[in-house]
Amino acid sequence: MDALRLLHFADLHLGVEALGRPNSSSGLNQRIHDVCDRLDEVCATVEQDGVHAVLFAGDAFMNPRPSPTLQKLFAERIRRIVDAGAGVFLLVGNHDLPKMAGIAHPHSIYTALDVDGVVVGDRAKVYGVRAGDLELQVAALPHFSRAQVTAQLPEGTDPAVHIEQQLSERIRAVGRQIDPALPSVFAGHCHVSNAQIGAGQTLFNVSDVEVSLSTLTTDQPFPYYALGHVHGRQVLLDDPFVAYSGSLERVDFGEGDEFVVTNRAVTHKRADPKGLFRFDLVHDAGSWRLAGAPEFRPVDARRFITLRMGRLGAEDPMADLERYIVRARDAGFDAHDAFVCLAGTIDAADRRRVTSSAARSLLEEAYDVRLALDVADHAVVRDPRFAERMSELEALERYVETRDDWADDRDELLRLGRELVSEVIG
């Protein structure tokens, strides 16, 4: 075999239920069905393209304690991929990792049962994955935390320098294990320092540790780097090809379309597509290389749409809301089966005149409609430390930093706070 057909995807977060509601047929939250539908699209691509191996770059579940139902839904689709003849590599991400040492992660079951065709990457080393008649070498860098890397930090050492050195040594070590006669790729669940992080992902604590692009790629033999952990699709380098495939489903309105309706015009900012990368490796002149540029394949992810409007007047705010929606529709706004957020301003005295049920009646085709109306004349005395707009996580960090009496417990308080915010908000 002189060519391999490969597929790269990441960040399922199966179990996220934010904004969804129970599906009337199954009783499961519709957001679980959305994620499974996207994974079914991955399976279909494997079957239709005759893919030899699938690289999953981490975060299969929302937390390391998925219910048996979620594990079954995931395993059924992994079995479908294997039945199509493809080997599967499952990298462990931060959402898959238990907080306590000694507790198994959700993918441990595949290793314990020695499931044919499925390889789990939970250590920084090179794994062999079945790919047709060949063995694909996958150099793995599963998720790591600052605490892991600095556990035995020498006194007087700069943590940032130590982290970079430790990561560089681990990455160089897996590079040295590669047999150039066999095909190889790199799979990592990490935050590359120049990757762009969306506002909606700050709650996932992606910046605990960063790795530089040069540390990943300098003097390494890999033609392709399959990355996970960042939810937006990004190509960081073309040669070698270093890319985040992004999450398969959208998590919040920050990843969706945005329509802005003013008295003069309607503008539309389109959401980036969600999907996977399909690429081929070919054997040429004694080495393995990419056969052309990898192809990004979009999937039919659930749409999130924010409609930003002007002020809703006191005379008839519902009529104003309807006019804004009509103007947006004339400009291409399509709410069919989408999560819709209606954002605008209104006087405090009129806020109760615009209800969620009334707003939904104007967009019956939408999956769900949320109101985000700022009260224009509602004066609030705020702590000056929190005067500007910030996320829940940023507010938490700022508050903890002001408490000198909490200095010894700061890191633990922030860790627990991040977990709580992530569980509450999703």
HELIX and SHEET records of a PDB file:
HELIX    1   1 GLN A   30  ASP A   49  1                                  20    
HELIX    2   2 PRO A   68  ASP A   83  1                                  16    
HELIX    3   3 ASN A   94  ASP A   96  5                                   3    
HELIX    4   4 SER A  108  ALA A  112  1                                   5    
HELIX    5   5 ARG A  146  VAL A  149  1                                   4    
HELIX    6   6 PRO A  159  ARG A  176  1                                  18    
HELIX    7   7 ALA A  199  PHE A  204  5                                   6    
HELIX    8   8 LEU A  213  THR A  217  1                                   5    
HELIX    9   9 PHE A  253  GLU A  255  5                                   3    
HELIX   10  10 PRO A  317  ASP A  330  1                                  14    
HELIX   11  11 ALA A  348  ARG A  353  5                                   6    
HELIX   12  12 SER A  356  LEU A  362  1                                   7    
HELIX   13  13 PRO A  384  PHE A  386  5                                   3    
HELIX   14  14 GLU A  392  THR A  402  1                                  11    
HELIX   15  15 ASP A  404  ASP A  409  5                                   6    
HELIX   16  16 ARG A  410  ILE A  425  1                                  16    
SHEET    1   A 6 VAL A 118  GLY A 121  0                                        
SHEET    2   A 6 GLY A  87  LEU A  91  1                                        
SHEET    3   A 6 ALA A  53  PHE A  56  1                                        
SHEET    4   A 6 ALA A   3  PHE A   9  1                                        
SHEET    5   A 6 GLY A 275  ASP A 284 -1                                        
SHEET    6   A 6 SER A 287  LEU A 290 -1                                        
SHEET    1   B 6 VAL A 118  GLY A 121  0                                        
SHEET    2   B 6 GLY A  87  LEU A  91  1                                        
SHEET    3   B 6 ALA A  53  PHE A  56  1                                        
SHEET    4   B 6 ALA A   3  PHE A   9  1                                        
SHEET    5   B 6 GLY A 275  ASP A 284 -1                                        
SHEET    6   B 6 GLU A 295  PRO A 298 -1                                        
SHEET    1   C 6 VAL A 126  ALA A 131  0                                        
SHEET    2   C 6 LEU A 134  LEU A 141 -1                                        
SHEET    3   C 6 SER A 184  HIS A 189  1                                        
SHEET    4   C 6 TYR A 224  GLY A 228  1                                        
SHEET    5   C 6 PHE A 241  TYR A 244  1                                        
SHEET    6   C 6 GLN A 234  LEU A 237 -1                                        
SHEET    1   D 2 HIS A 191  VAL A 192  0                                        
SHEET    2   D 2 GLU A 210  VAL A 211  1                                        
SHEET    1   E 5 VAL A 266  LYS A 269  0                                        
SHEET    2   E 5 ASP A 257  VAL A 261 -1                                        
SHEET    3   E 5 PHE A 304  LEU A 312  1                                        
SHEET    4   E 5 PHE A 339  ILE A 346  1                                        
SHEET    5   E 5 ASP A 368  VAL A 375  1                                        
END                                                                             
